[in-house]
């Protein structure tokens, strides 16, 4: 059966509102949570991701979840919305469509989806403002003195000049990276002038997260003192931070809510918290000595206000710069986490696009059932698609003294891969992009 898509317009205008409620869900590697994961370069039996990562439930800012004590916050099965179009929502411009896929009982059914942008059949460019919060990390010793200060500034100019926000040449056009992936998906359904562009890009805040040496976490009902951070040095000499996920989740929530209430994050935007070499782990069997299952590299989510109709929603993501030598897979570098989360936000902004259950490539029995386009590729030996760009001078000008830098955005699975049918009606019959050879055929069904 040929993988085919149907589209319909479902855009909503932006309105400002005070946030009262935040929603998070993290879909990823071994379960239905939207976090990307990888093994650290110093992986040990107690430090490899081998089970569900803690997910983030609905957050009411007047009665927020206590991530350090509420063990229900680790639920990995969070339903945000029914699949399909989301009515009465004020958020980024979006369109709806559907594809036909197997229903698990020998038949087929329709799988609806909602994506960022406007209907490919109508053409023209949708500009989505990008609001970035840069985060410095300060790590404290047990006596409260500063052990390390890890600034984000050394990576800001590179991140802003990366293919996520600058145009480069791809086989589908001279475009931004996430736009290239979307154009490949809908190449035979779009007008040639159809684009979804992240601009203008604005650094709206620069904040600091101070991390204590230990915190007390409720583990199986027992208050347990847990080490909050560990560090190592990347091969280029930068400090790499491994942070306790429960602590990080609380900081991400607080920063996001404050940005929304200040008007710095808006419902029409792609809102991002950008960290320097900061990755997440969960407690180990010896939580004061070793870090536990590791590592989460990024996630995408949204905040919402359920007291207002239409309901405001703020699309948000966390991603970190990644220095060389941090992970066992040497392809995981620089802006790979950022590209993964932005592309997934484009393809599943409200985290409700379900698909037929699919197997991770080369990992029978490891399955998911959602349109998380980065996840099937993150387990491959070579997930990155190198892109070389000139970096503007710090004053924003360009010239002959500009440096060139090779970035490593991640190849994405196209929606056609999730249909589990062939041939594909994407660009050149592809199932992945920009590396069309990364996923040579459709997903295999979960056994």
Secondary structure, 3 states (H helix, E strand, C coil): CCECEEEEECCCCCCCCCCCEEECCCCCCCCCCCEEECCECCCCCCCCCCCCCCCCCCEECCCCCCCCCCHHHHCCCCCCCCCCCCCCEECCCEEEEEEEEECCCCCEEEEEEEEECCCHHHCCEEEEEEEEEEEEEEEECCCCCEEEEECCHHHHHHHHCCCCCCCEEECCEEECHHHHHHHHHCCCCCCCCCEEEEEEEEEEEEEEEEECCEEEEEECCEEEEEECEEEEECCCCCEEEEEEHHHHHHHHHHHHHHHHHCCCCCCCCEEEEEEECEEEECCCCCCCCCCCCEEEEEEEEEEEECCCCCEEEEEEEEEEEECCCCECCCCCCECHHHHHHHHHHHHCCCCCCEEEEEEECCEEEEEEEECCCCHHHHCCCCCEEEEEEEECCCCCCCCCCCEEEEEEEECEECHHHHCCCCCECCHHHCCEECCCCCCCCCCCECC
